[in-house]
């Protein structure tokens, strides 16, 4: 059972629709106590880093998530802000702490090309560093996904970055650290390629169950 | 490799039915609100804008025989159509408060468009950006020439505000809008092409993406919008009245040298080798063989 985490932000509905489309078994998690009954988590995110960081701490999500994902090693998929929250620190609306599961910082996008608008909005190609593993299984070396963000994940170690996209400079598109995944793009809104990512996550979750 | 120019169908919903629009005034009924969304999703379109232009009254599909129950409000319709929408869904119309936005996000919207209310209480943009992030807040801007000057008009284009489009766009960007849907009221439904001067003026003045809308009559009209500086090109009527409107629109943009997402490139299944299929010697109307091969 995948827990769809609802911290009061984000486009839960779109992600739920996508989970349903790939026939994943999921339940919404409206409070930290709901996490224990799930074997994996998806955290969608629309909103600002500071706001989300506060919600995580104040509403008790932080401790519960650390317990479930860090201690019990349950798989996690963060989408957009949910991916950025994996970082150590975020600099959107001030400085706030993230989950620190993938060391790094969340910095504003600053493309050198003045023609490029902020937010980075629309479909862009993602180049995967590895093929046939993790979330990009079956997608080959690159695929097109929908992005909408003004901040980017700058990982401390390159090995956690599994895919990049180009927007003035290289932007982290997806990250991975053992059983923790994150996508800057919106797989739930990226048609076939996006649904493949969600399906891959669901398979990874079920595969862990079997062994 | 960089971000692609987007091609966006705009669906207009009025009292529960999709309509075609001209001048923001004349509206012809086209059909029920779900079928088109399902079709666009199947076509793998880039994004969808869904505008509720109902001025008063309820949403009535006028059909009891369809499998959808008669939805009496926009939120029900949105909830239903989001089930089949795996592309970004931008919703606008009658949004007056943060709560109205939240209701839409909860039902599957990815971005919301604020138009009239943003002029009446500009701080709503600020609030919305802080709650939902600026990438989810789109300013709807309808422009018309009134007494010889271009003005922003609100309330479905009926009420001139005296605001200068360029200044208002810049102001809205500062307040928190993350994108602008730019419409030229006189061009609506005319099929004479975009108002590229207006698009150019606005896109030069802001650093957020602009979606150009109003005026597309031919697929070749799209490219001018992108060349004028728009990040995305949108249209409504052409999507209802021309065949294969996504594929042909994309092809026209592609042929004009614009970087677009080709409708067939992102399919996750292994690509079928089309060219490798040997040409058949049999007569072209051999239906039996056609079916087997298909």
Interface residues (C-beta under 8 A of the other chain):
Chain A: X9 X10 X11 X12 X13 X14 X17 X18 X20 X21 X46 X47 X48 X51 X81 X93 X114 X116 X117 X118 X119 X120 X121 X122 X123 X124 X125 X127 X138 X139 X143 X144 X146 X147 X148 X149 X150 X165 X166 X167 X186 X188 X189 X190 X191 X192 X193 X194 X195 X196
Chain B: X1 X2 X3 X4 X5 X6 X41 X44 X46 X47 X79 X82 X83 X85 X86 X87 X88 X89 X105 X106 X107 X108 X109 X110 X111 X130 X131 X132 X133 X134 X135 X136 X178 X179 X206 X207 X208 X209 X231 X232 X261 X265 X266 X267 X268 X269
